[in-house]
Amino acid sequence: MNNVIILIVSIIILLILFIIIFLTIGKKKINELLIPLDISKDEINNYLKQKYKLYKEIINFIKDNLSIKEDAFENFLSFNPKECLQTELIDILDKTTYEINEYVDNYDELLKNKDFLDLKRKLYKVQVGLEATIDYYNNKISIYNKLKEKSPTSFATKFFIFDEYNDIKNEKEEISRLINLN
């Protein structure tokens, strides 16, 4: 009888150890993806700040060199990037891209101006880095979410709380039109 109790206790202890190891490995696998996600999110924020500053320069250039509507770029100019979410900054930059493209489409002299072309080249470099980082980030999120749902790591998500990460939208058509260097 004593041997049976020792055997049952041993099996229970081994089972508990197995579950603890299993959960720890699952948690570690998921956590390994969090570091590159956080790093790339910071990089995206840096690129967005650079893009915002370049848009300010482009808008000032347009205002100084063209006659524009009084309310042109009003949303962008009244926007406070320091008190916003990343998605809000992306939205305002996308909307401003449309506005800038309207002026580029209607004023051919912009495309002949060396200073404006220099701003476009700077914007091109920032945009290439931003798009690459967003694509990397979105791919890592896809892997992260699959790990959280797929066995055996999904077991760890039942016991540990993991942050939710969402894809970042990446509007490429309008910005491509603006930064086209041809």
C-alpha positions as CSV (number, residue, x, y, z in Angstrom):
1,M,0.0,0.0,0.0
2,N,2.8,2.4,0.9
3,N,4.5,1.7,-2.5
4,V,1.3,2.5,-4.4
5,I,0.9,5.9,-2.6
6,I,4.6,6.7,-3.3
7,L,4.1,5.8,-7.0
8,I,0.9,7.9,-7.3
9,V,2.6,10.9,-5.5
10,S,5.7,10.5,-7.8
11,I,3.5,10.4,-10.9
12,I,1.6,13.5,-9.8
13,I,4.9,15.3,-9.0
14,L,6.3,14.3,-12.4
15,L,3.1,15.4,-14.1
16,I,3.2,18.8,-12.4
17,L,6.8,19.2,-13.3
18,F,6.1,18.3,-16.9
19,I,3.2,20.9,-17.0
20,I,5.5,23.6,-15.5
21,I,8.2,22.9,-18.0
22,F,5.7,22.8,-20.8
23,L,4.2,26.1,-19.8
24,T,7.6,27.7,-19.3
25,I,8.8,26.6,-22.7
26,G,5.6,27.9,-24.4
27,K,5.9,31.2,-22.6
28,K,9.5,31.6,-23.5
29,K,8.8,30.9,-27.2
30,I,6.1,33.6,-27.3
31,N,8.2,36.1,-25.3
32,E,11.1,35.6,-27.8
33,L,9.0,37.3,-30.4
34,L,8.1,40.3,-28.2
35,I,11.6,41.8,-28.3
36,P,11.8,42.2,-32.1
37,L,8.1,43.4,-32.1
38,D,8.9,46.1,-29.6
39,I,12.1,47.1,-31.3
40,S,10.4,47.3,-34.7
41,K,7.5,49.3,-33.2
42,D,10.0,51.8,-31.9
43,E,11.7,52.0,-35.3
44,I,8.3,52.6,-36.9
45,N,7.7,55.5,-34.5
46,N,11.1,57.0,-35.3
47,Y,10.4,56.7,-39.1
48,L,6.9,58.3,-38.5
49,K,8.5,61.2,-36.7
50,Q,11.0,61.7,-39.5
51,K,8.2,61.6,-42.0
52,Y,6.1,64.1,-40.0
53,K,9.0,66.5,-40.0
54,L,9.6,66.1,-43.7
55,Y,5.9,66.7,-44.3
56,K,6.2,69.9,-42.3
57,E,9.1,71.0,-44.6
58,I,7.2,70.0,-47.7
59,I,4.1,71.9,-46.6
60,N,6.1,75.0,-45.7
61,F,7.8,74.8,-49.1
62,I,4.4,74.5,-50.9
63,K,3.0,77.4,-48.8
64,D,6.1,79.6,-49.6
65,N,6.2,78.9,-53.3
66,L,2.6,78.4,-54.4
67,S,-0.7,80.1,-53.8
68,I,-2.7,77.6,-51.9
69,K,-6.2,77.4,-50.4
70,E,-6.4,79.1,-47.0
71,D,-7.6,75.9,-45.3
72,A,-5.0,73.7,-47.0
73,F,-3.2,71.3,-44.7
74,E,-5.3,72.6,-41.8
75,N,-5.7,69.1,-40.3
76,F,-2.0,68.5,-40.5
77,L,-1.0,71.8,-39.1
78,S,-3.4,71.7,-36.2
79,F,-2.4,68.1,-35.4
80,N,-0.3,67.5,-32.2
81,P,1.9,64.5,-32.8
82,K,3.1,64.4,-29.2
83,E,-0.3,63.6,-27.8
84,C,-1.4,60.9,-30.3
85,L,-1.5,57.2,-30.9
86,Q,0.6,55.7,-33.7
87,T,-2.5,54.9,-35.7
88,E,-3.6,58.6,-35.5
89,L,-0.2,59.7,-36.8
90,I,-0.4,57.3,-39.6
91,D,-3.9,58.4,-40.6
92,I,-3.0,62.1,-40.6
93,L,0.2,61.4,-42.7
94,D,-1.9,59.4,-45.2
95,K,-4.5,62.1,-45.5
96,T,-1.8,64.7,-45.9
97,T,-0.2,62.6,-48.6
98,Y,-3.4,63.0,-50.6
99,E,-3.3,66.8,-50.1
100,I,0.3,67.1,-51.1
101,N,-0.3,65.0,-54.2
102,E,-3.1,67.4,-55.3
103,Y,-0.6,70.2,-55.4
104,V,2.1,68.1,-57.1
105,D,-0.5,67.1,-59.7
106,N,-1.6,70.7,-60.3
107,Y,1.7,72.5,-60.2
108,D,4.3,71.1,-62.6
109,E,6.9,73.6,-61.4
110,L,7.1,71.7,-58.1
111,L,8.6,68.8,-59.9
112,K,11.2,71.0,-61.5
113,N,12.3,72.6,-58.3
114,K,15.6,71.2,-56.9
115,D,14.7,71.9,-53.3
116,F,11.4,70.1,-53.6
117,L,13.1,67.2,-55.4
118,D,15.6,67.0,-52.5
119,L,12.7,66.8,-50.0
120,K,11.1,64.1,-52.1
121,R,14.4,62.1,-52.0
122,K,14.6,62.4,-48.3
123,L,11.0,61.3,-48.0
124,Y,11.7,58.4,-50.3
125,K,14.5,57.1,-48.0
126,V,12.3,57.5,-44.9
127,Q,9.4,55.8,-46.6
128,V,11.5,52.8,-47.8
129,G,12.7,52.2,-44.3
130,L,9.2,52.7,-42.8
131,E,7.6,50.3,-45.3
132,A,10.3,47.6,-44.7
133,T,9.9,48.0,-40.9
134,I,6.1,47.8,-41.1
135,D,6.3,44.7,-43.3
136,Y,8.7,43.1,-40.8
137,Y,6.5,44.1,-37.9
138,N,3.4,42.8,-39.5
139,N,5.1,39.5,-40.3
140,K,6.3,39.1,-36.7
141,I,2.7,39.8,-35.5
142,S,1.4,37.1,-37.7
143,I,3.9,34.6,-36.3
144,Y,3.2,35.8,-32.7
145,N,-0.6,35.4,-33.1
146,K,-0.1,31.9,-34.7
147,L,2.1,30.9,-31.8
148,K,-0.5,32.0,-29.3
149,E,-3.2,30.0,-31.1
150,K,-1.2,26.9,-32.1
151,S,-0.5,24.0,-29.8
152,P,1.7,23.5,-27.7
153,T,2.3,27.2,-27.1
154,S,-1.4,27.9,-27.0
155,F,-1.5,26.1,-23.7
156,A,0.7,28.8,-22.2
157,T,-1.7,31.5,-23.3
158,K,-4.3,30.0,-21.1
159,F,-2.1,30.6,-18.0
160,F,-0.2,33.8,-18.9
161,I,-1.4,37.1,-20.2
162,F,0.2,38.3,-23.4
163,D,-0.2,41.7,-25.1
164,E,-2.3,42.1,-28.1
165,Y,-0.6,43.4,-31.2
166,N,-2.4,44.6,-34.3
167,D,-1.1,44.9,-37.8
168,I,-0.1,48.4,-38.9
169,K,-1.8,49.5,-42.1
170,N,0.6,50.5,-44.8
171,E,-0.9,52.7,-47.5
172,K,1.6,52.5,-50.4
173,E,-0.3,53.8,-53.4
174,E,-0.5,57.5,-52.7
175,I,2.9,57.8,-51.1
176,S,4.4,55.9,-54.1
177,R,2.9,58.5,-56.3
178,L,4.4,61.3,-54.3
179,I,7.9,59.9,-53.9
180,N,8.2,58.6,-57.5
181,L,11.6,59.9,-58.5
182,N,11.1,59.5,-62.3
